[in-house]
Amino acid sequence: MKEAITAKALEKTFNGFKAVDCISFTVHSGEIFGFLGPNGAGKTTTVRMLTGVIKPDGGNASVMGFDVVAETLKARELIGVVPEAANAYPDLSAWKNMMLIASLYGIGKREAEIRTAELLKEFGIYERRDSKVKTLSKGMKQRLMLSMALVSDPELLFLDEPTSGLDVMSARLIREKIIELSEAGKTVFLTSHNMEEVNLLCERIGVINHGKIVTIDSPDNLRHRIGGALAVDVVFNRDVKLAGFPDAMRVRDGYRLYTTEPHDTICSIVDFALHSGLKIVSLNVCLPSLEDIFLRLTGEGEGGLHLHDDDNNTT
């Protein structure tokens, strides 16, 4: 299988702090690859090395077959980047931003106009094409950023928290477009804190912590590896120690148990409540969250890593 990204022993240090510590991984051509981790884990530093923004201190990487240091320009011609913070020119219109990016990629004016119109229509912002970017909503700005990244028809797309803080319509539109790109044979490298989104989109997930790769696997395999395919959340009418369940984790007002046999687990919880004179306030079966997976994989305890969908800072 052709590799869209190959990283070998990548390293980067800032003022004595090793942000990325000898990581190696590959991303297959045509896949949606999720790159996850807490703030400060090394996600954005890794992306900046892969996109040629900064040079690694050690190791090497190639993107679409081109070395990111020796052949930076050739690699950049084949990639599109959507950073978490919009970097369109705020005092230019959406249309002029698109045309500027197209010109930087050497796309002729007529072709650029055709691609710009198609993308702005596809993302529902064509009617605002003459509006300055600073007047657009966050959702519109993010859709514009994705349009700008796609105007060159890249083979590989880097997305940093593409739906963070967006309205439901904008988030859904962007997710649908990501799936369409993958179906068209494009490769997507996605960083996100949103496990639901990652589970929906990604074929494989790479988890990074303290600058090191913790694991790379499919979402389903990761859920099984943390101790069960499902999580059972239970809240009782009063605080109680859940005796007889050694793997139970305290979460908010209740407990979470991981299981591959939810029926048996629920029966055991109900039996425990009956014998302890407790009432069950709520009982839910759900997929483990990104935080659950990361806590189990890294061994972080209470007070350690806490990820949230609205977490906006990455390293």
TORTORBA-952987 format. One record per residue (C-alpha): residue number from 1; residue in one letter; x, y, z. Coordinates in pm, 1 decimal, always signed. Example, Ala and Ser with C-alpha at 12.3 -4.5 7.8 and 13.67 -1.06 7.14 Angstrom:
% residues 2
+-----+------+----------+----------+----------+
! seq ! type !        u !        v !        w !
+-----+------+----------+----------+----------+
!   1 !    A !  +1230.0 !   -450.0 !   +780.0 !
!   2 !    S !  +1367.0 !   -106.0 !   +714.0 !
+-----+------+----------+----------+----------+
//
This chain:
% residues 315
+-----+------+----------+----------+----------+
! seq ! type !        u !        v !        w !
+-----+------+----------+----------+----------+
!   1 !    M !     +0.0 !     +0.0 !     +0.0 !
!   2 !    K !   +132.6 !   +344.3 !    -95.4 !
!   3 !    E !   +210.9 !   +566.6 !   +202.1 !
!   4 !    A !    +96.8 !   +928.5 !   +198.2 !
!   5 !    I !   +309.0 !  +1010.0 !   +504.3 !
!   6 !    T !   +616.0 !   +834.5 !   +638.7 !
!   7 !    A !   +778.6 !   +961.5 !   +956.7 !
!   8 !    K !  +1093.8 !   +801.5 !  +1096.6 !
!   9 !    A !  +1241.7 !   +893.6 !  +1436.1 !
!  10 !    L !  +1117.4 !  +1253.7 !  +1417.1 !
!  11 !    E !  +1243.9 !  +1480.8 !  +1694.5 !
!  12 !    K !  +1194.6 !  +1844.9 !  +1787.3 !
!  13 !    T !  +1320.1 !  +2033.4 !  +2092.4 !
!  14 !    F !  +1231.6 !  +2385.3 !  +2207.7 !
!  15 !    N !  +1451.3 !  +2548.9 !  +2472.3 !
!  16 !    G !  +1553.2 !  +2213.5 !  +2616.5 !
!  17 !    F !  +1198.3 !  +2074.3 !  +2608.4 !
!  18 !    K !  +1155.7 !  +1775.5 !  +2376.9 !
!  19 !    A !   +816.2 !  +1842.2 !  +2215.7 !
!  20 !    V !   +843.7 !  +1543.3 !  +1980.3 !
!  21 !    D !  +1054.5 !  +1250.5 !  +2094.6 !
!  22 !    C !  +1167.5 !  +1010.0 !  +1821.2 !
!  23 !    I !   +828.9 !   +920.7 !  +1672.5 !
!  24 !    S !   +772.9 !   +692.9 !  +1373.5 !
!  25 !    F !   +447.8 !   +620.9 !  +1191.4 !
!  26 !    T !   +290.3 !   +595.5 !   +848.0 !
!  27 !    V !    -36.0 !   +718.0 !   +700.5 !
!  28 !    H !   -177.7 !   +516.6 !   +412.4 !
!  29 !    S !   -282.0 !   +684.7 !    +90.6 !
!  30 !    G !   -657.3 !   +746.1 !    +82.9 !
!  31 !    E !   -721.7 !   +697.1 !   +455.3 !
!  32 !    I !   -854.1 !   +934.9 !   +719.2 !
!  33 !    F !   -598.5 !   +922.4 !   +998.2 !
!  34 !    G !   -675.7 !  +1065.9 !  +1342.1 !
!  35 !    F !   -390.5 !  +1211.9 !  +1547.8 !
!  36 !    L !   -492.3 !  +1253.5 !  +1910.0 !
!  37 !    G !   -346.1 !  +1365.4 !  +2238.7 !
!  38 !    P !   -373.5 !  +1616.9 !  +2523.1 !
!  39 !    N !   -262.0 !  +1976.8 !  +2502.6 !
!  40 !    G !   +115.2 !  +1991.8 !  +2483.9 !
!  41 !    A !   +147.8 !  +1633.7 !  +2361.5 !
!  42 !    G !   +324.5 !  +1725.9 !  +2037.4 !
!  43 !    K !    +40.9 !  +1713.7 !  +1785.0 !
!  44 !    T !    +80.5 !  +2052.4 !  +1621.6 !
!  45 !    T !   +460.0 !  +2037.9 !  +1636.7 !
!  46 !    T !   +440.9 !  +1712.6 !  +1442.4 !
!  47 !    V !   +205.1 !  +1865.6 !  +1185.2 !
!  48 !    R !   +432.6 !  +2167.9 !  +1145.2 !
!  49 !    M !   +724.8 !  +1939.1 !  +1067.9 !
!  50 !    L !   +522.0 !  +1734.4 !   +821.3 !
!  51 !    T !   +400.5 !  +2046.2 !   +640.3 !
!  52 !    G !   +746.3 !  +2202.8 !   +619.5 !
!  53 !    V !   +677.0 !  +2493.7 !   +854.7 !
!  54 !    I !   +957.4 !  +2391.2 !  +1090.0 !
!  55 !    K !  +1251.1 !  +2155.3 !  +1043.9 !
!  56 !    P !  +1294.6 !  +1848.0 !  +1262.7 !
!  57 !    D !  +1601.6 !  +1829.0 !  +1483.6 !
!  58 !    G !  +1633.9 !  +1460.0 !  +1408.9 !
!  59 !    G !  +1485.1 !  +1189.0 !  +1192.5 !
!  60 !    N !  +1312.0 !  +1241.5 !   +860.3 !
!  61 !    A !   +968.7 !  +1243.8 !   +700.5 !
!  62 !    S !   +821.4 !  +1228.3 !   +353.6 !
!  63 !    V !   +484.8 !  +1349.5 !   +228.2 !
!  64 !    M !   +346.7 !  +1199.3 !    -92.6 !
!  65 !    G !   +695.1 !  +1065.0 !   -160.1 !
!  66 !    F !   +878.0 !  +1396.5 !   -112.0 !
!  67 !    D !  +1118.0 !  +1467.9 !   +173.3 !
!  68 !    V !   +970.1 !  +1747.0 !   +386.4 !
!  69 !    V !  +1310.1 !  +1915.2 !   +429.1 !
!  70 !    A !  +1494.7 !  +1851.1 !   +103.6 !
!  71 !    E !  +1186.0 !  +1878.3 !   -118.0 !
!  72 !    T !   +963.8 !  +2111.4 !    +81.5 !
!  73 !    L !   +813.4 !  +2299.8 !   -214.8 !
!  74 !    K !   +727.1 !  +1982.7 !   -404.0 !
!  75 !    A !   +560.6 !  +1839.7 !    -93.9 !
!  76 !    R !   +364.2 !  +2159.7 !    -27.3 !
!  77 !    E !   +226.4 !  +2156.7 !   -380.8 !
!  78 !    L !    +39.4 !  +1836.9 !   -294.3 !
!  79 !    I !    -99.6 !  +1930.4 !    +46.6 !
!  80 !    G !   -367.9 !  +2155.3 !   +190.2 !
!  81 !    V !   -371.4 !  +2278.3 !   +550.5 !
!  82 !    V !   -663.7 !  +2393.7 !   +765.8 !
!  83 !    P !   -528.5 !  +2527.5 !  +1097.0 !
!  84 !    E !   -748.9 !  +2552.0 !  +1404.3 !
!  85 !    A !   -725.2 !  +2931.1 !  +1407.0 !
!  86 !    A !   -846.4 !  +3087.5 !  +1081.7 !
!  87 !    N !   -560.0 !  +3251.5 !   +891.7 !
!  88 !    A !   -751.5 !  +3409.3 !   +604.5 !
!  89 !    Y !   -693.1 !  +3781.3 !   +553.4 !
!  90 !    P !   -973.6 !  +3945.6 !   +756.4 !
!  91 !    D !   -994.9 !  +4264.0 !   +547.6 !
!  92 !    L !  -1018.3 !  +4080.0 !   +216.8 !
!  93 !    S !  -1338.2 !  +3924.6 !    +87.5 !
!  94 !    A !  -1392.2 !  +3550.0 !    +82.6 !
!  95 !    W !  -1357.9 !  +3558.3 !   -297.0 !
!  96 !    K !  -1027.6 !  +3750.7 !   -292.6 !
!  97 !    N !   -883.6 !  +3516.2 !    -29.9 !
!  98 !    M !   -965.9 !  +3219.0 !   -251.7 !
!  99 !    M !   -818.0 !  +3383.2 !   -560.4 !
! 100 !    L !   -501.7 !  +3477.1 !   -369.5 !
! 101 !    I !   -442.7 !  +3118.9 !   -258.2 !
! 102 !    A !   -510.7 !  +2992.3 !   -610.8 !
! 103 !    S !   -252.4 !  +3234.7 !   -751.9 !
! 104 !    L !     +6.7 !  +3113.0 !   -500.5 !
! 105 !    Y !    -40.8 !  +2761.7 !   -638.8 !
! 106 !    G !     +3.3 !  +2890.0 !   -995.5 !
! 107 !    I !   -357.5 !  +2826.8 !  -1095.6 !
! 108 !    G !   -471.2 !  +3038.2 !  -1393.0 !
! 109 !    K !   -731.2 !  +3309.8 !  -1330.5 !
! 110 !    R !  -1014.5 !  +3144.4 !  -1523.9 !
! 111 !    E !   -959.1 !  +2805.0 !  -1362.9 !
! 112 !    A !   -926.2 !  +2971.6 !  -1022.5 !
! 113 !    E !  -1260.4 !  +3147.8 !  -1070.4 !
! 114 !    I !  -1429.8 !  +2819.6 !  -1161.5 !
! 115 !    R !  -1285.9 !  +2632.1 !   -863.2 !
! 116 !    T !  -1359.4 !  +2920.1 !   -625.4 !
! 117 !    A !  -1722.5 !  +2944.9 !   -731.8 !
! 118 !    E !  -1772.2 !  +2568.7 !   -707.0 !
! 119 !    L !  -1620.2 !  +2543.8 !   -359.1 !
! 120 !    L !  -1797.7 !  +2847.6 !   -215.7 !
! 121 !    K !  -2129.0 !  +2715.3 !   -348.1 !
! 122 !    E !  -2057.4 !  +2369.0 !   -210.7 !
! 123 !    F !  -1988.6 !  +2510.9 !   +135.1 !
! 124 !    G !  -2286.2 !  +2745.6 !   +132.0 !
! 125 !    I !  -2095.6 !  +3074.3 !   +140.3 !
! 126 !    Y !  -2115.5 !  +3183.3 !   -226.1 !
! 127 !    E !  -2371.4 !  +3452.0 !   -144.8 !
! 128 !    R !  -2119.5 !  +3601.0 !   +100.4 !
! 129 !    R !  -1830.8 !  +3585.7 !   -146.0 !
! 130 !    D !  -1788.0 !  +3965.8 !   -148.7 !
! 131 !    S !  -1806.3 !  +4000.5 !   +230.0 !
! 132 !    K !  -1489.2 !  +4070.2 !   +423.4 !
! 133 !    V !  -1375.2 !  +3766.8 !   +621.5 !
! 134 !    K !  -1393.9 !  +3959.1 !   +949.8 !
! 135 !    T !  -1771.5 !  +3990.3 !   +904.1 !
! 136 !    L !  -1827.0 !  +3614.6 !   +866.4 !
! 137 !    S !  -1940.5 !  +3383.8 !  +1145.4 !
! 138 !    K !  -1696.7 !  +3126.8 !  +1287.2 !
! 139 !    G !  -1869.8 !  +2850.0 !  +1094.7 !
! 140 !    M !  -1844.6 !  +3042.8 !   +768.3 !
! 141 !    K !  -1478.6 !  +3123.3 !   +834.5 !
! 142 !    Q !  -1402.6 !  +2756.2 !   +891.6 !
! 143 !    R !  -1586.4 !  +2657.6 !   +574.0 !
! 144 !    L !  -1388.6 !  +2924.2 !   +389.5 !
! 145 !    M !  -1063.4 !  +2787.2 !   +532.5 !
! 146 !    L !  -1149.0 !  +2441.2 !   +403.8 !
! 147 !    S !  -1239.1 !  +2587.8 !    +64.1 !
! 148 !    M !   -903.9 !  +2767.6 !    +53.5 !
! 149 !    A !   -722.1 !  +2443.8 !   +139.0 !
! 150 !    L !   -907.0 !  +2257.6 !   -137.2 !
! 151 !    V !   -872.3 !  +2511.3 !   -419.0 !
! 152 !    S !   -544.5 !  +2350.9 !   -528.8 !
! 153 !    D !   -705.6 !  +2003.3 !   -530.7 !
! 154 !    P !   -448.1 !  +1861.4 !   -283.9 !
! 155 !    E !   -370.5 !  +1492.3 !   -249.6 !
! 156 !    L !   -325.3 !  +1525.9 !   +127.4 !
! 157 !    L !   -521.8 !  +1746.7 !   +366.6 !
! 158 !    F !   -413.2 !  +1839.2 !   +720.4 !
! 159 !    L !   -704.6 !  +1939.9 !   +944.6 !
! 160 !    D !   -650.3 !  +2078.2 !  +1295.9 !
! 161 !    E !   -971.9 !  +2067.7 !  +1503.5 !
! 162 !    P !  -1182.9 !  +2144.9 !  +1193.9 !
! 163 !    T !  -1521.1 !  +2144.0 !  +1371.6 !
! 164 !    S !  -1424.6 !  +2279.0 !  +1715.1 !
! 165 !    G !  -1685.0 !  +2526.0 !  +1841.0 !
! 166 !    L !  -1889.6 !  +2516.8 !  +1521.0 !
! 167 !    D !  -2265.6 !  +2508.3 !  +1482.9 !
! 168 !    V !  -2425.0 !  +2173.1 !  +1398.8 !
! 169 !    M !  -2481.6 !  +2254.4 !  +1030.9 !
! 170 !    S !  -2124.4 !  +2370.5 !   +966.5 !
! 171 !    A !  -1975.9 !  +2073.5 !  +1155.2 !
! 172 !    R !  -2188.4 !  +1825.1 !   +961.6 !
! 173 !    L !  -2103.3 !  +1987.6 !   +628.5 !
! 174 !    I !  -1731.6 !  +1965.4 !   +700.9 !
! 175 !    R !  -1754.7 !  +1602.3 !   +816.0 !
! 176 !    E !  -1946.1 !  +1506.0 !   +502.9 !
! 177 !    K !  -1683.5 !  +1675.2 !   +288.7 !
! 178 !    I !  -1402.3 !  +1488.8 !   +468.4 !
! 179 !    I !  -1572.9 !  +1157.5 !   +390.2 !
! 180 !    E !  -1621.2 !  +1260.8 !    +25.4 !
! 181 !    L !  -1253.3 !  +1347.4 !     -3.1 !
! 182 !    S !  -1151.0 !  +1006.7 !   +129.4 !
! 183 !    E !  -1390.5 !   +833.3 !   -110.0 !
! 184 !    A !  -1225.6 !  +1027.8 !   -392.2 !
! 185 !    G !   -887.7 !   +885.1 !   -291.5 !
! 186 !    K !   -757.2 !  +1184.1 !    -96.0 !
! 187 !    T !   -572.1 !  +1140.3 !   +233.2 !
! 188 !    V !   -682.5 !  +1328.1 !   +545.7 !
! 189 !    F !   -467.7 !  +1382.2 !   +856.2 !
! 190 !    L !   -704.8 !  +1492.6 !  +1132.4 !
! 191 !    T !   -622.6 !  +1621.3 !  +1479.6 !
! 192 !    S !   -920.9 !  +1637.3 !  +1713.3 !
! 193 !    H !  -1038.1 !  +1604.9 !  +2074.1 !
! 194 !    N !  -1382.7 !  +1492.5 !  +1962.3 !
! 195 !    M !  -1395.6 !  +1113.6 !  +1992.7 !
! 196 !    E !  -1740.0 !  +1089.1 !  +1833.6 !
! 197 !    E !  -1607.2 !  +1270.4 !  +1530.5 !
! 198 !    V !  -1290.9 !  +1060.0 !  +1520.6 !
! 199 !    N !  -1489.4 !   +738.2 !  +1553.5 !
! 200 !    L !  -1717.4 !   +847.1 !  +1269.9 !
! 201 !    L !  -1441.8 !   +953.1 !  +1032.4 !
! 202 !    C !  -1112.0 !   +778.9 !  +1102.8 !
! 203 !    E !   -994.7 !   +438.8 !   +990.7 !
! 204 !    R !   -694.5 !   +449.9 !  +1224.8 !
! 205 !    I !   -596.1 !   +661.8 !  +1522.1 !
! 206 !    G !   -250.3 !   +757.0 !  +1644.9 !
! 207 !    V !   -227.9 !   +864.2 !  +2009.8 !
! 208 !    I !    +61.3 !  +1085.3 !  +2120.4 !
! 209 !    N !   +153.9 !  +1182.1 !  +2476.6 !
! 210 !    H !   +460.7 !  +1363.9 !  +2610.3 !
! 211 !    G !   +602.0 !  +1368.5 !  +2258.9 !
! 212 !    K !   +586.8 !   +991.3 !  +2212.4 !
! 213 !    I !   +348.9 !   +772.1 !  +2013.8 !
! 214 !    V !   +143.7 !   +568.4 !  +2260.8 !
! 215 !    T !    -35.1 !   +350.7 !  +2007.2 !
! 216 !    I !   -178.1 !   +339.0 !  +1655.5 !
! 217 !    D !   -487.4 !   +131.8 !  +1587.4 !
! 218 !    S !   -846.6 !   +141.1 !  +1462.4 !
! 219 !    P !  -1114.1 !   +300.1 !  +1685.9 !
! 220 !    D !  -1281.3 !    -37.7 !  +1746.2 !
! 221 !    N !   -955.8 !   -206.1 !  +1842.6 !
! 222 !    L !   -869.3 !    +78.2 !  +2078.9 !
! 223 !    R !  -1203.7 !    +45.1 !  +2256.6 !
! 224 !    H !  -1146.2 !   -326.9 !  +2304.6 !
! 225 !    R !   -791.8 !   -269.5 !  +2426.7 !
! 226 !    I !   -897.3 !    -41.6 !  +2713.0 !
! 227 !    G !  -1087.1 !   -325.1 !  +2876.0 !
! 228 !    G !  -1415.9 !   -359.0 !  +2693.6 !
! 229 !    A !  -1609.1 !   -263.4 !  +2383.8 !
! 230 !    L !  -1866.2 !    -65.4 !  +2582.6 !
! 231 !    A !  -1886.4 !   +158.6 !  +2886.3 !
! 232 !    V !  -2170.4 !   +138.9 !  +3140.1 !
! 233 !    D !  -2236.2 !   +457.6 !  +3339.1 !
! 234 !    V !  -2442.4 !   +437.3 !  +3656.6 !
! 235 !    V !  -2554.0 !   +699.3 !  +3910.2 !
! 236 !    F !  -2717.2 !   +605.9 !  +4242.6 !
! 237 !    N !  -2938.5 !   +818.4 !  +4466.6 !
! 238 !    R !  -2656.3 !   +860.4 !  +4716.2 !
! 239 !    D !  -2279.2 !   +842.1 !  +4719.6 !
! 240 !    V !  -2156.4 !   +487.0 !  +4767.5 !
! 241 !    K !  -1848.0 !   +273.8 !  +4709.6 !
! 242 !    L !  -1918.9 !    +29.7 !  +4428.0 !
! 243 !    A !  -1799.5 !   -286.9 !  +4606.2 !
! 244 !    G !  -1727.8 !   -594.1 !  +4398.5 !
! 245 !    F !  -1636.4 !   -400.1 !  +4087.0 !
! 246 !    P !  -1256.9 !   -351.8 !  +4103.0 !
! 247 !    D !  -1231.0 !   -185.0 !  +3760.8 !
! 248 !    A !  -1503.2 !    +73.7 !  +3824.9 !
! 249 !    M !  -1396.4 !   +436.7 !  +3770.6 !
! 250 !    R !  -1547.9 !   +737.2 !  +3942.9 !
! 251 !    V !  -1697.2 !   +977.4 !  +3687.9 !
! 252 !    R !  -1880.5 !  +1289.8 !  +3796.3 !
! 253 !    D !  -2168.2 !  +1172.2 !  +4023.4 !
! 254 !    G !  -2139.5 !   +801.2 !  +3954.8 !
! 255 !    Y !  -1927.0 !   +521.0 !  +3814.5 !
! 256 !    R !  -1813.3 !   +392.0 !  +3477.9 !
! 257 !    L !  -1747.0 !    +22.9 !  +3407.0 !
! 258 !    Y !  -1594.8 !   -118.7 !  +3089.4 !
! 259 !    T !  -1738.3 !   -442.5 !  +2959.1 !
! 260 !    T !  -1781.8 !   -672.9 !  +2663.6 !
! 261 !    E !  -2096.9 !   -816.0 !  +2826.0 !
! 262 !    P !  -2324.5 !   -518.1 !  +2900.0 !
! 263 !    H !  -2622.9 !   -739.0 !  +2993.7 !
! 264 !    D !  -2430.4 !   -921.1 !  +3267.5 !
! 265 !    T !  -2277.7 !   -596.0 !  +3393.0 !
! 266 !    I !  -2615.1 !   -423.0 !  +3415.8 !
! 267 !    C !  -2766.3 !   -722.3 !  +3600.2 !
! 268 !    S !  -2478.6 !   -711.7 !  +3849.5 !
! 269 !    I !  -2529.4 !   -338.8 !  +3907.1 !
! 270 !    V !  -2903.6 !   -382.4 !  +3961.3 !
! 271 !    D !  -2837.1 !   -669.1 !  +4204.0 !
! 272 !    F !  -2584.3 !   -456.3 !  +4392.2 !
! 273 !    A !  -2836.1 !   -171.2 !  +4419.5 !
! 274 !    L !  -3109.5 !   -401.2 !  +4551.4 !
! 275 !    H !  -2886.7 !   -553.4 !  +4818.7 !
! 276 !    S !  -2747.9 !   -213.2 !  +4921.1 !
! 277 !    G !  -3083.4 !    -37.3 !  +4945.6 !
! 278 !    L !  -2995.1 !   +199.5 !  +4661.0 !
! 279 !    K !  -3199.3 !   +347.1 !  +4380.4 !
! 280 !    I !  -3052.3 !   +378.7 !  +4033.3 !
! 281 !    V !  -3093.6 !   +737.8 !  +3915.1 !
! 282 !    S !  -2951.5 !   +676.1 !  +3567.6 !
! 283 !    L !  -2797.3 !   +387.4 !  +3376.4 !
! 284 !    N !  -2644.6 !   +431.6 !  +3031.5 !
! 285 !    V !  -2449.3 !   +215.5 !  +2789.7 !
! 286 !    C !  -2214.9 !   +407.4 !  +2561.7 !
! 287 !    L !  -1894.5 !   +386.2 !  +2364.4 !
! 288 !    P !  -1581.8 !   +485.4 !  +2558.5 !
! 289 !    S !  -1487.1 !   +848.7 !  +2502.0 !
! 290 !    L !  -1151.9 !   +978.2 !  +2384.4 !
! 291 !    E !  -1070.3 !  +1063.1 !  +2745.3 !
! 292 !    D !  -1150.6 !   +705.0 !  +2854.2 !
! 293 !    I !   -925.5 !   +558.4 !  +2586.8 !
! 294 !    F !   -639.5 !   +793.6 !  +2654.3 !
! 295 !    L !   -656.3 !   +747.8 !  +3031.7 !
! 296 !    R !   -635.1 !   +372.6 !  +2996.2 !
! 297 !    L !   -360.2 !   +378.4 !  +2732.6 !
! 298 !    T !   -134.7 !   +621.2 !  +2916.2 !
! 299 !    G !   -213.2 !   +515.0 !  +3272.9 !
! 300 !    E !   -305.1 !   +871.6 !  +3369.9 !
! 301 !    G !   -512.5 !   +885.5 !  +3687.8 !
! 302 !    E !   -756.6 !  +1130.9 !  +3834.0 !
! 303 !    G !   -618.7 !  +1482.4 !  +3803.3 !
! 304 !    G !   -417.3 !  +1382.2 !  +3496.5 !
! 305 !    L !   -534.5 !  +1422.3 !  +3139.8 !
! 306 !    H !   -876.3 !  +1578.7 !  +3084.7 !
! 307 !    L !   -985.4 !  +1631.1 !  +2726.7 !
! 308 !    H !  -1293.2 !  +1821.4 !  +2617.7 !
! 309 !    D !  -1450.4 !  +1878.8 !  +2277.3 !
! 310 !    D !  -1417.4 !  +2255.2 !  +2322.6 !
! 311 !    D !  -1048.2 !  +2239.9 !  +2413.7 !
! 312 !    N !   -885.4 !  +2486.1 !  +2177.4 !
! 313 !    N !   -513.4 !  +2471.6 !  +2248.1 !
! 314 !    T !   -274.7 !  +2229.2 !  +2083.5 !
! 315 !    T !    +98.8 !  +2196.7 !  +2067.9 !
+-----+------+----------+----------+----------+
//
